[in-house]
């Protein structure tokens, strides 16, 4: 593989040349045609405008007088940016502030040719305002995967003073790019790649989008066609997926097949060490000391830019920007601390006296570290109490900013207050029509998270919140109540002033407002702040309401100051270590019940142990088999019905049934449970199901992992994965000696098992049913949810006697792809299965067939259709095999057919019966 770094070779066509001269070599970098996105700013601006990708208003010129005439026609307040269209080593962008300066900039580029041929075409565009972000994307010619956004520091001196440089530092992820903005920018990059492909210039490599986060949304400043410096030094350390794997996928056009992951809850910051005087005249040749300290720092990497080794092996400076010291940490402050710790140990030794000839900025990411707290508002009414908070944010007395206002009422005046703060504030009505409380709250959380909200205020919010919401925002959500709690809890401050009237009726002498943390118990969360007013004898409910309301905004501000810590614990991030420990204790008895020879199924260690010899296997004669699987979207039904135990059995079944197909005996099992917020009882229910599945399969549950990841899963969601290991004697691995004349026996499935549920769920919706509806295919099954959650059948117990007796030549577990896709996996290519005795469809599959309109072939390719396992048996062993199956409790055994010779072009499974 060749990875092209600089832009000039790409623009000159090195990728095209390599493709022609070295066709077997992968090239990570765009072709000459695709690199026009950097080579010509005029091309890029026209491209963006043509395809509706946001960018500044602009005009391009090849004549200086025409460009000057255009500038003179503009309003003096319409500030412009002047750019040389071609490559100018990053220096061809001028930022004039007046009309005269703009005309001078045009002359400098076009008449004086300050940037040579790069200025033959000039772009004049409107000046945009807002934070800038560097957004790099991996591209494979068809799609793009965005990396975490970065921000860099171009000026040479602290506080963004001094001359422009190639970059004095950077950090990532940039807090200003919220999840919603990340999605918008991703869509813009993907559209760029798609439209370039339509032009016949597929873009492969890194697309560097310089973005301006304007009040109206993200807008493209420019494109670069390669990694950026120093942004790359902070983005790539966050990449978790192997870089070579990603680059290979880009070159092969298979990026969609790679799970490109970046480290969660990790930040990176780089500080550039430059020679004193840079970017003007600077010395060279100084000895660099302190690099050994950096080598020993595991959380720091030092990238060399302007260095060389002399004859004595001493590292010396040979450029302006000499080193980039990149630290990594759990947050931006930690990353900066790691980087600066090493920077302070490095010196460019002055050969003419004491002191160092090294310069670096001391304020990298200063603004991002001291960023404002991002507030989200939920409200249903006027939002009077919000006004003081808005004012405090605006005048700086509250180091916070309101980024989202959400209401359950489309005409709530609080939404107008949100809109009045400008387009950067998301003001959104979320309809509750057709949604459960949990679903509605999940929608609201999605809006808040997308806007980057860190802390939520309930301001006159007239809804009771679900447990899922209060758990997700635990410790990060406060409400104002118009009384001194715990007195008069539960009342809403409506027009009739119910709470205030209750205070007067009780002849109380004081009242006030309470700011409390929001928990599942209405008005029952910990009290943060209370403000008190006197109740006069002449007060009415309305006059008391006015007194109390005047203090609510002040109370909110005080509560935010008091409750929002500058340090953040694991619990603050939404992860409960105590809950995880409690879960382990809760599931230990279920796991203990799966003990078998070779393991004690004890939990709590770093790994689970298994003694192969104690289970009856000699290592020199044993093959180990591994299997892993999940339950798929069947979990959605468990989520909806809140019935979780059966999916644990499903998880085990999907793994151990695959093990026995290879002839193996399942020995042990491990599980992975991932969730946004750990519900101990819910997780324990799943694990109890896993333990029951292990008991049925005769394997030990020796360990697992419970991962609580608030940023990955919505409240109430979880996913599971299973991993099982089995053993088989070396000479008994299946399939073995599969031949023409072998007989096919089928064992019934218990239902749909764990495949095809994306279609099943769609069919339920099409039939206007839900999981609580009476089951239409089986009146004795209860609800649809009850029937669909019937666990996958585990075939280990009935098959082990046949495996140990050597009666089977092969097995096929009928999972996704059905009989037509799974049976061939156990057959030699010259043999086909002639199915003459497939049973008629069980009622659940009959209903699916009728509702979907699928024909027999598609049904057999989608579902198990009532046959969960196929056994391949020698003809002379059929009776013995059936007898052992009956003894194991299998009352129904299907005579499916036999194996026959396969001719060229024939399908490997031929079904000659109607379903």
Steps between C-alpha positions, in 0.01 A plus 500: 500500500607854424359776721552841340556777753542841330242656269733592213577142384128419518412802289778404258344154457728266696202274580419467130864426417527233769178336383646473150858406588434287810150353463549259790570778749220661701515879503340695785437838347273660238565506128598820323137557401375449855779715649350802320306549824821646642681600182232745393294704742295620205416140404406420859275802542318421175470135606356590840251743351390254232422229755345716769777449756513809728786742433548876499357717221779554244616609154802379303710721270781463247523877447620735773295799374182288504573383854567858615178623337305229686654599833423869435134409438461347845366669810792623716374287791507181286839365603672265254774236497737489200657170397746384237324209332806278456745345744691763697659297780217595735568875464262599220212621720485870590264646762450871431273703729405794277406550136836668426686209659291257293593676175866497609472125569364438148792696351752313717372163378417577135711799394807463719482117469605458866415130474603447140271300271284403799349849479410494130148429618377685805205420727325780688257370760294632788664499842338245733494508878506223758741240637714314247542123510719259306297196396692214342323208334617162373365452145484197271354657186145418605452620855675683783556434872562814701770508766458699823514872424816688592588864556844649447687817593657679203643812665854487634436658842265454794151649483506451122750781451792515259541377145326207336689170509455145379343427840621536857270241657171318472253292696222247442217432533397864465217568750340753264407222256196344665360159396241676281767709327715189456209337316448806278869518408509125436210538256683783322817293462307197377314711246831639379640149448182380328488796261869471417439135411216606271749730324724200434754611761444272803667647806725257692709600800444772758266789431588789729205736532574836656163593654360825634229442761286799408180600683311343209685169520829352378642640177800385294796739502722281284602143426846349529577166340725356770560475874553836669780607733470525802141366493610148403716477811191529721246311291688178424589430866124476558456235229429159652464303177827405332604782265634264234169311499312828445736616226477164324120521505520851352722374217275198439171692515379296798491761776140406582628157607737638764389606845701822527509569874649785700583485869223619728561742785854567375645831381826593332690828496820589319743785575746602229854577607645757258832674461502851646420753230275271298318571265754769411879457527596223741819311595577136414737234625419521872534177701163370621501368856230327705370267230574196718238617749244506224594147398422379852158674511244243390226759448713726279637476144755738354475554125816628329467761226818711487768274649812321383772277648860619480802270461511443875135392517383824666153620403510860377249757372477537124177696452257754639235270644723234651289268716131432565445357848166321523347396830199280552269496802149423626401859421651805338650629824673166555631490142642852531662421834676197347622700200626802695667274757731372226535834317639658816777236510614567142753769415670631184843567649643843422861447384588861584383520858240397757132450429306321232429604142163323505162672479156357562154632578379456855128539426416210270130408537461760775155598375386140461611400850316798647198448277159604618257255655246401233144533633187336364151617593177302522193720536127513433401858587629858472839422650508812717763349730728449200546874435752563784695192388517634143622837629760340728636296209515812282677724753746234614388465860409140416770311309245313293307515174151382411523272196157336486141582599252213468125508565210257491274784385537640150390853597677525834649847542820350638578391143486865393756580768722228351462637148575846629847384603591439134540214253774330702242402762283200408137588578285198437147376562496123555158345449392229741233363264508121488797474736526344842652710776827311463505545123422871525771558757747309282415738211566800725828350621604445140446870422686609813795264444521599134535864603779409741298578814680432827243626752119520479262754655129428532326837474123462541512154343155338525590135455589221737838359399576132448749309708717456191528878460571573865758222514677621185517863621555408864685781677481714185136614503328749731142626534344807661199445726288796624505409870741418778521125451417257643188707567243502220686252281335380182302811403556672164519881494201542267294812428280424801812509719410183685821482701492864608136479601583194710769703681252780577228257607747340743565848649874457453717806562765421246528330164746503211647281232716187505758383249540125533669223309258302286443137593231246421312613811310816405635799697694253714857558384774656716445870568771725355378855570198659671398866484256632759237778484267627770128431463308814592144496631392692189660257254289317245609199299592732213704746708683215671568342164659826379725514809616141458551520123733797545740272690485189280754617241741615773459162670581319174822700458608429858420129459706475181796666672461270799427172326725505193841371601819561307613144571308212347487150646427173323154519653450850357574352158204265546692191614423344837779282637285408801217383274745279311624346824143443619418324174792258544376405846145458373591260217758288684245235611370455144854464369592252775215279382686445168801326660632198313821296493780737405364822650344633819311787325621752758484869412705804594847418367674648198440184295311175518698177538423163341683172562489303174634182656234502774234503228636178347703641210869438435668807352698307237181344361264797528390780271344808660206668327393860551166656416356848548161650422231740615122513511444775244187712490304245700634710787268781391204281596655426838553875550140577404342229714751530788544120494869428492578152631426305181749697289777370724406146395496619137851632537637169627305300241637697206855422610485143630285375210780619271754312711329164472483538122878459505462189712597670822379492858444848648733555795462859612327824416565873548260786444522871416220732613514863382256771602459875519389491865536188713168371635613234746178294496477513121861390455464231766194365319700470177789327679263259675376404153859452387564277800189295419621462142839385624333250731303357205818484291712352778762775482635719777435875512849603605499876443375801311515873456243763587565829320311816594540750213264799517630652175451180300152384598176688563338468843327162531699338218746214532674247277650160573765279346600149591824303469527125545781249479459128444723200443503211257743214459725554205356216291136591568480847348188543283412498217675170439450243223182666370394291199225433251233282662527664843159568651380842618308514827347819635428611856220752561570859594326656798387793287676774308811462720724810465513586130276697269367737764556819301242362255279361777480838674414670172222248431350553847494872433350451152217294653423789741584281798736540792678263736215522751240391242343152529711257298325448160680175415462324836208573735676312781818708477365810674635815335707542185794601720470182707503283188788680328715484813483119510871420545712328238515125547831362627586174323808403702331245728339301221800507266788417735407128521504477121830685478664275759366192316645617169163480321512840332695610194381858528262751655353834391363765735220680314549869584507815285474396137276207584529146369613609154806691625604297805479136389753550215759606758519135611500346150782432252458699179422188291205396719154649531214451743178367354225611742186292456353505850508859627219544754218745439550845648425541872233761563742785581677457166170458318392840632833656400469352150148624454571849636824547308397340170834315481514185286630167629855565380528836678343357816762222501773760448372727781367279782564154642140412397462252784828310459768624739768234450582256220686177575692319228500126576635194322212296358580197714505711820162673463304269729763517775516877469122533534497270801762714679311816412177356643685405819621860524140624488463581130148382416489652151766414242458602137616276214613788282663314211842381389825608338544445126754584230501862391532602138665819377278801545260336745415659833642313797162469671197393298163507677240282330214552743265793551498684829 
